[in-house]
Amino acid sequence: MTRYLNRLRLQLLCYKRDETAATAIEYGLLVAFISIFIIGAVLAIGGSLDGFFIELESLISSVY
């Protein structure tokens, strides 16, 4: 019984020291925040870009 408890204690200590899952979660959150920022920037700039290309199209069609 003592041998089993010592083995269990060692496994728990190794699990406590293993931070790979925490690092993966941190990277996942970082990617999520970056993607939210990119989506917001595209949505904010998208309307003005649409107007720019419509104006460019009308200028080109008036020349030709």
N, C-alpha and C positions, 0 to 999 in steps of 0.2 A: 504493500500500500504506500509506503514512504517513497519507494522508488517511482511509483506512478505519479505521486504528487510533485516530486522533484522534476520529473520529466515534463509535466504539465506546466510547472513554474518556469522552466527554461524556455518552453515553447511560447509562453505568454511574454516573456522578456524579449525574445527575438521578434515577436510580432509587434511589440511596442516600439522597438528600435527601427522597424521597417517603415520608411516614410515614402515608399514609391507610390502608394495610393494617394497620399496627400499631395504629392507633387503632380500627379496626373490630374487631380481635381483642380489644382491651381492653374495648370496649363489650360484646362478646359474652360475655366472661368475667364482667363485672359483672352482666349480665342472668342468666347461669346461676347465679351465687352468690345473687342476690336470689330467684330462683325456688326454689332449694333451701331457702333460709331460710323462705319462705312455705309451702312444702309441709311442712316440718318443724313449723312452728307450727300448721298446720291439723291435722296428725296428732296432735300433742301435746294440743291443745285439743279435738279432735273427740270423744274419749271422754267428757270432762266435759260437753260441750254436749249429747251424746246423753242422758246421765242427767238433765240439767236439763230438757230438753224432755219426757222421759218423766214426770218428777215433776210438771211443769206440766200435762201432759195428765190425769194422775190427779186433780189438784186441781180442774181445770175439770170433769171428768166427775162428781166427787163433789158439786159445787155444783148441776149441772143434773141 
